[in-house]
Amino acid sequence: MEKAADVKALLNAILDAAVDAIIVADKQGTMFCVNNAACEMFQFDRAELLGKNVKKLMPDAVAQDHDKYLAHHIATGESRVIGSGRDVEGQRKDGSTVPLYLSVGEATVEGQPMFVGILHDLTHRKVTEAALARSQRLDAIGQMTGGVAHDFNNLLTVIIGNLELLQMRGVADDQKNLIQDALDSAELGADLTSRLMVFARRSNLKPMETDLHEICEDALAILKRAIGATYQIKTKFEPDLSPVMVDPVQLQSALMNLALNARDAMGETGELLISASNVSIDDNYMAQETDMGPGDYVRLSVSDDGEGMSPEAQRRAFEPFFTTKADSGGNGLGLATVYGFVRQSGGHVTLYSEEGLGTSIGLYFPALPQSAAAVDGSDKPRTVMPRTSPGHGETVLIVEDNPRVRKLTIERVRDLGFTVEVAENGDRAYEMLQSGTQANILFSDLVMPGAMNGYDLAAKVANDFPHMKVLLTSGYASDVVTSSMAHDRHYDILHKPYRQSDLAQRLQTLLTRGSDG
């Protein structure tokens, strides 16, 4: 008997060590064994699942047919999933769905069929596939656009040349205006094709070693006049920015495009932040978050507190001729040309937006090597990972609404030696704490759907759970977003994307200094 107990304890340890969800059910679909990963994946406590039918974890449309398929398999032996596996959807406690890969094994125990389901979360793969598809779509559009623009340029060359010959040969006064109107229109067409060539990455750039700070300062004088006095422009430039190799004229044009887009999104008044900083992508986590290869970059960010973008607008933002401002004369080429210029310069573009709160667009350019002093870090301390993991089993409550970022954050925090509790928004996190969930640190996104943003949640935690320490994070420039969020306490914001060493240092600092915000 003692041996059987030892085997059972070992089996439970193996199940709970698995990163994938594992569920064991009988021929009626009743669950009698679930591992920790399954509880975390579906947001249920173990007691809420044991003894319940596995249909509890399925969307209604799938759950309706489950009993029929299970009975058919038991009666005939015909299998649709067992031994092969397939993509399915699971349903969490809050009603949200998660893409999964399901593989099922079958065994006979005491004469009765038993089923073991292993479920792998496909959220990250789906997001990666969507990002790849978007990149491929933009590349395909760029190739097509480049070919059309090239041919159109040839046509315009003939049109403009013939019109100019007519002017030179002398025409009647009533014909001069007609010819001039045609020339002006042809010149507009030429400008349009040149912008399309930038998107298609076929423009003739003239890159040179450039200081982004200087370029931005030169553009600011023009920007302040262009966007109007009712908008406040703030700047935040990190000292000792690394130089980059870009076309300064195209960079200024890109900055103007982003600023004018931001002005249109802000309405009659608003706040614009232009910032630049050195960014080192030197760990796998940060590379996953940004979809960029490791290396040193200089990030130029333009952030506004305007109306934000819908998910569909974010998905199509960089496509040529896609615009949400058709009524006000937008042609949908502003962001497309910015995207093409940055990609042709060897860089990357990121977009972060929430409806009603604003948008932040980041342009990442590969940094050129600085002087030997800067390279070896003698003039500037580098953030390094603590020699030991800062966590020793303490619990971090992670609050993040983006499924991909949430999954990545869970991995990051666990790798630093912490256990985790997870909530998809502030409302859910507060419910969990009120229901008895214990945590040492609250690590919350600043901008989330629901009644509570990150500041609201932090305030409630400080009042009701004063032993908890708080760390907030955001993809926005906090100066812009936090101005519209009521809060009476300062919190240091960990800006996305962040390095693993930065996260480790912040968590370690919280554990050692106490919860002082």
N, C-alpha and C positions, 0 to 999 in steps of 0.2 A: 504493500500500500504506500509505504514511504517512497518507493521507487516511482510509482505512478504519480505521486505528488511532485516529485522532482522533475519528471518529464513534463508535466503540465506547466510548472513554473518556467522551465526552459522554453517551452512552446510560446508562452505568453510574452517572454522577453524577446524572442525572435519576432513575433508579430508586432510588438510595439517599437522595435528598432527599425522596422521597414518604413521607408519614406513614402511608399504608395499605400493607398487605402486598401485594407483587406477585410472582407466580410464573409462570414460563414453562415449559411442558411439551410433550412431543411426543405422538404419537397413542397411545403405550403408557402415557402418564401419567408418564413419567420427567422429573424436574425437571432442567433444565440452566441455569436462571437464577433466583436468588432475591435480593430486596433486603434491606437491613438491617432494615427494619420487619418482614419476614416472620420473620427469625431471632429478633428480640426477641419477637414475638407468640407464636411456638411454642416458644421457649426452646431452640432448637438452634443450634449453630455452623453456619456456611455449609457447611463440609465434610461435615457430617452429613446435609445435605439434597441436595446436588448429586449427580446420578446415581441417586437413590432415587426410588421411585414416590410420587406425590402422596398415595396412600392412607395413607402414614405420618402424615399430618396429619389423618386422619379417624377418628371413632369406629368401632369394629368393625362396627356395624350398617350404617353408610353405606358403609364401605370394601368390604364384601362385594358390593355392587351396582354399584360404580363402573365396573368393567371392562365389565360388561354394557351400561350406559348409554352409555359412550364408544364401544363397538363399534357399538351401534345407531345412534348419531348419525353416525359415519363412513360406515356402510353406507347409511343412508337420508336423511341430511341433516336429519332431524327434530330439533329443538332444544327442550330443556326449560329451559335456563339461559341459553344464548347469546342476547344481545340483550335479555334481560328482567331477569335477576338474581333472587335470592331469599335469604331468611334460611336459614342453615345453622349447623351446629355444627362447630367445629374441635377437635382434640385436641392438647394440648401434650405436651412430652417427659415431664412427670411424670404424665401420664394425666388431668389435669384438662381440662375442656372450656371453650370460650369461644364465646359467641354471635357470629355473623359475618353480614355481608351480602356475598354473593358475586356478582360480575358477571364474565362470561367473554367474551373476544373471540377470534376465530379468524382465522388467516392461513395462506396457503400459501407455504412457503419451499422452494425447489428441488423443487417438486412434492409436498411432504409437508405435511399439516396440522399446524399448531402452535397451541397454545392459551395465552392470557394470562389469568390469573385475578387479579382485584383484590379483596382482602378487607378489609372495614372492620369494626373491633371495635365491637360493639353493646353491650358491657358497661354503659357509662354510660347509654345509652338505656334498656336493660332495667331498670336500677335506678331510673331516673327514672320510668319507666312504672309500676313496682311501687309507688313512693312515691305517685304520683298516684292510682293505683287504691286504695291504702290510705286516702288522704285522702278520696277520693270515697265509699269504703265507709263510713268513719266519719261523713261528712256525711249520707249516706243513712240510716244507723242513727240519727243524731241527729235528723233530721227525723221519722222514724217514731216514735222514742222520745218526742219532744216532744209529738206529737199524742196518743199513748196516755196519757202522763202527765197531759196536760191533761184528757182525758176522765175518767181515773181519779180525778183530784182532785175533779171534780164529783160523782162517785159517793160518794167518801169524805165530802164535805161533807154530803150527805144522810144518810149512815149516822151520822156523828158527831152531827149535829144531832138526829136522832131519838132516839139513845141518851141524849143529855143531857136531852131533854124527858122521857123516861121517868124518869130520875133525879129530876128536879125535881118530878114529879107523885107521887112516893112509890111505892115498891115494897116487896114483902116482903123480909125480910133475906136469904133464900136466893137471891133474884134480884139483889141488889145486886152480889154478886161476879161473877155472870155478865155483868152489864152493864159492870162495870168492866174485866173481861177483854176484852170486845169493844171497849171504848173504847181500851184500851192497844194492841190489835192494829191498830185503825184509825189510831191516832197513828203507829205504826210504818210503816204503809202510806203515810201522809202524808209522813213523813220520807224514805221510799224515793222517792216521786215528786218530792220537792224535789231530791234528788240526781240523779235522771234529768233534771230540767229544767236543772241545771247542765251536765251532759254535752251536752244539746241546745242549750246556749248561749241558753236562754230564761229564766234566772233573773234576778232583779232585783238586780244588783250595785250597790254603793254605792262607786264608786271615789273615791279622794282621793289627793293627793300624799303618797307614802309613802317612808320610808327603810327599805330591806330589812334593814339591820343592826339597827335598833331592833326591827322586827317579829320577827326571828329571836331576838334576845336575850330578848324577852318570852316567846316560845314555848319557849325552852330550859328554863326552870324547870319547866314542865309536862311537857316531853318526858322529862327526866331521871327524873321519877317514873313516867311512863307506860311507858317501855321497860325499866326495871329497872336495878339496880346492877351487873349482870354485863356490861353493854355500856358501852363507852367512847365518849363523844361528843367529837369534836374540832371546832373551828371555825377558819375561815380567811376573814377579811373584808378585802377590799382597802380601804385608806383612801380617803376622798372618793368613796364610791359615789354615782353619779348617782341622783336621785330618780326614782320611777316612779309611774304612775297606776294603782293597783289597789285592790280592796276588801280592807282589812287583815284582816277577819274571815275571808274566803275564803282569803286567802293563808296565814294561820295554820292553817286547816283543811287546806289542801293540804300544808303542811309536816308536819303531824301524820300525814297519810295516808302520805306518802313514808317518814317515819321508822318507822312501825309496819310497813309493808311490808318495810323493810330489816331490822327486828328479826326478823320471821318467817323471812326468808331466811337469817339468820345462825345460827339454832339457839340453843344455850344461852349463847353468848358471842360477842362480835365487836366490831368498831370501825366507828363511823359518823363520816363527815366531812361537815359542812355548811359550804359556802363560798359566797362571793358576790364577783363581780368585774365591772368594766366591760368590755364587749367591743365593739369596733368592727368591723363587717363592711364593709370598704371596698375589697375587691378581688374579682374574679370567682372566684378559686380558693376563697376562704372561703365565698362564697355557694353555690358548687356543693357544698361539703362539708356545709354545714348545711341546704341547701334553704331558706334564708332570704334575703329581700331585703336589699340594703345598708342600713346604718344603725347607730345606736348603741343598744346594749342593755345591760341589767344581767342577768347570768346567776346564778341561784341553783341550786347543785348539791347533791344529796344522794347520797353515795357510800357503799357498804358493801363488806365483804369476805366476803359470804355465798356461797350456792351458785350464784349466777348464773342466767341464763335461757337456755332452749333457743332456737334460731332460731324455732321455731313460736310459743313464748310471747312472744318479742320482737315478732313480726309482729302478734299479736293483743292485746298487752298493754293497749291503751287501749280495747278494745271493752267495752261494758257487759256484765256477767254472765260475762265470761271470767275464770276464776280457776284457779290451780294449787293452791289451798288449800281446796278444797271439804270435805275431811275435817275440817279444823279450823275450819270455820264461815265461811270467806271467801265473800263474795257477789259479788265481781268488779266492785264499783262504785268502789273507792278510786281507782285510776289513771284510770278513765273520768271521774270528777268533776274530778280534777286537770287532765286534758286539756281538758275543756270550759271550766273556769274560765280557764285560761291563754289559750286561743284566743279566748274572749269578751273577754278583756282586751287583745286585739291582739297576743298573744305567740306563742311557739313552744315545743315540747317536743322534746327529744332524748333518746334512750335508747342507752346503750352497755353491753353486758354480755357476759361470757364465762362459760361453765359452769365451776364450780369456783373462780372467782376473784372474782366479785362483780358489782355493777351500779352504774352512775352515771346518774342522771337529771338533766337540765338544764332549767330553766325560764327562758326568755328573755323579758324584758319590755322594751318600747320605753323608752329612757331619755328623761327630760324634760331640756330645756336647763338647764345649770347657769349660774352667774354668768358674766359676761363674761370674768373672769380665767381661769376654767376652760375656757371655750370657745376662747379664743385660745391656750390652752396655756401661759400665762405662769407658772403655779404648778406645772406638771407636764410633764416632757419627753415628747414623743411619739416613738414609734419611726418612723423614716422610712427609705425605701429608700436604699441606698447610691447615690451618683451614678453609679457604673458597676457593672456586674454583677460580683459577687465571684468568679465562676468564669472561668477562662481555659483551658477544655478539660480541667481536672482531672476525675478519674473519681470518682463517688459510687456506692457500692453500696447500693441501696435494698432494704430487707427489710420487706415488708408482706404480711400474709396476706389482707386484704380486697381483692378485685379492683378495686372502684371506687376505693377510696382509693389503691391502688397505681398505677392509671392516672393519677389526678390528681397524685400525687406525682411521677411521671416527668415530666409536663408542667411542673410547678413548678420542678423542679431543672434541667431543660433550659433553661427560660426564664432562669435565672440564670447561664447560660454554662458549665454543666458537661456532661460526657458521663455516661451512666449504665450501670450493670449492675444487673440486677434478680433478686431471689430472693423466693419466696413464703413462706419461713420460715427460721428460724435454721439448721436442719440443712442445708438446700440452700445457704444462703449460705456456710457453712463448707466444704462440699464444693467449691464454686466456687473459694474462695480456695486451698484445698489443691491444686486442679487447675491453678493458675497464673493465675487471674483477678486482674488488677491493679486496685487502687483506692486513692485517696488518703483518702477519707472513708467510714466506715460510717454510714449513716443508717437506724436500725432501730426498728421498733415494739417496745414493751416486752413486750406480751402476745401470744404466738403459739402455734399448735399445734405439736406436735413435742417433741423431747427438750430443746431449748434455748429459753429465753426470751431477751429482749433483754439482760439482765444476763449470762447465761451466754455468749452470743455475744460480748459486749463483752470479757469476761474472756479468752476464748480468743484473740480478736484482739489484745488487749494483750500476751498472752504469746507468740503465734506470729508476729504481724505488727506489731511495735511502731512501725513507721513510720506506720501508719494512725491517723487521728483518728476519734473516735467521737461521734455525736450520737444520743440516744435520744428517742423520742416516745411519747406514750400518750394515749388518750382518758379514762383514769382519773385520779382524784386520786392522785398518786404516793404520798402519805403512807399511803394505805390499802393499795394493792396491793403496794408494795415491801416492806412489813413482812413479807410471807409469802414473799419471794424472797431467797434467800441471796446476798449480795454484800458484798465487802469494800472497795469503792471507790465514791466518790460521783460520780454523773453528773447533770448538769443536765438536767432533762426538759423538752422542748418539748411543751407540752400542746395537744392537739387540741381544738377547731379553732384553728389558728394563722394569722396573717396572713402574706402573702408577704414583707413587710418583716421580720418576726420571723425567718423562715427564712433570709432573705438575711443578716441580721446575725449569726445563730448560725454559719452556714457561713463567713462572712468572718472571724469571730473565731477559729474553729478553724484556718483557714489561716494566720493571722498569729501565733497564740500557741503552736502546737504541741499535741501530743496529751497533755494533762495531765488529761483527764476533766473 
